[in-house]
Amino acid sequence: MMNVLFICSRNQWRSPTGEAVWRKLDGVNVRSAGTSPNARKTVSAHDIRWADIIFVMEPKHQQRLQAEFRQLVSYKRIEVLDIPDDYKYMDPELVEIFETEAAQFLDQQDESLA
């Protein structure tokens, strides 16, 4: 099982959508959190330790993780998805973006195991 963590600012629209879409995949455990102190669920050191890979929505989220959890994230794979804060929870276009990213990521994983 691979542990995947999705991060956005407030853990309100983008990262929970990523979590919901990826939760359907076999072999993947998923969580989501936000970088803001006002997030629905604020990212913690425990979340970072748990994750095998971290998907952030924007470069600013990666920068915030690096500033707050420098030691922990220095050994983690962080992927910036470049998804702007233009979507609501489970917006069909956002779901499609996450499904496409999931397919690409899983294809890459399969190739690295071959």
N, C-alpha and C positions, 0 to 999 in steps of 0.2 A: 504494500500500500504506500502511496505517495501522499504526503501532507502538503496541501496547497493553501496559501493564505492570500486573500484579496484585500487590498488596502485602497481606500479613497480618503476623503477628508472627514466626512461626518458619518460614514457607514450608514447612509440612508438610501441611496439609489443605486450607484454603480457597483460597489463591492458586494452588497447583498444579492444583486442580480447575478453577478459572477458566481457567487456561492450557490445560488439556486440552480443555475444552469449546470455547473460542474458537479453538483451533488448527484446528478443522474448518471455520471460516468462510473464504470467499474474500475476498481483499483485506485480510487482517489478519495482521500478524506479532505474535506474543505471547511474553511472558516473564513470569516471576513471581519474587518475592523476598520477604524478610522484613525487618522493622525491628530484630529482636533480634540482638545479637552472636552468639547461639547458633543463629541461623537456618540452615537447610540451605543456603541461598544468601542472603547479606546484601545488601540493596540498596546500590548504589554510585552514584557521580556519573555514571559511564558509563551505567548503566541509566536514570537520570533524563534525561540528555541524549538518549538514544535514543528515549524514549517521546514519542508525540504526545498520549496521554491516559493517565492513571494512575487505576486503580480501587483504592481502599483498602476494607478490610472494615469498619473502625470509625473514628470520629472521632479516636481516639488515634493511629492510624497516620498520618493527615493531619498531626496536630500534631507527630509525631516527624519526618516528612519536612520540615516547615516549620522545625523547630528545627535539624536537621542539614544541610539543603540549601537554606537560605533563598533564596539568589540563584537557584539553578537552578529551584526549583519556583514561584517568583513568576511565571514565564512559562508555566507548564504548567496544563493543565486537569486538575483532580483531582476525581473523583467518589467520594463516600462511599456504599457500598452498604448499610451497616447490617446486615451479616451477622455474627451472634454466633459465637463459637468453640464451637459445639455440634455440629459435623459432622466426620465422618471423610472421608478422601480418596474422591472419587467417590460419596459418599452420594447416593442417587437424589433426595432432596429438594433437596440443594445443587446438583446438576446442573440440576434444573428451575429453580432460582432464577437460575443463570447463563444458561440458555437464554432465560429471560424477559427478563433484563437485556440480553442480546445483541440480541434482537428489538427491544426498545424503543430501544436505542442506535442500531442500524442504521436504524430507521425515522426517528429524529431526524436522522441524517446525511443520509438521502435527502431529507428535507424541507428541510434547510438548503442543499442543492445545487440544489433546484428553483427 
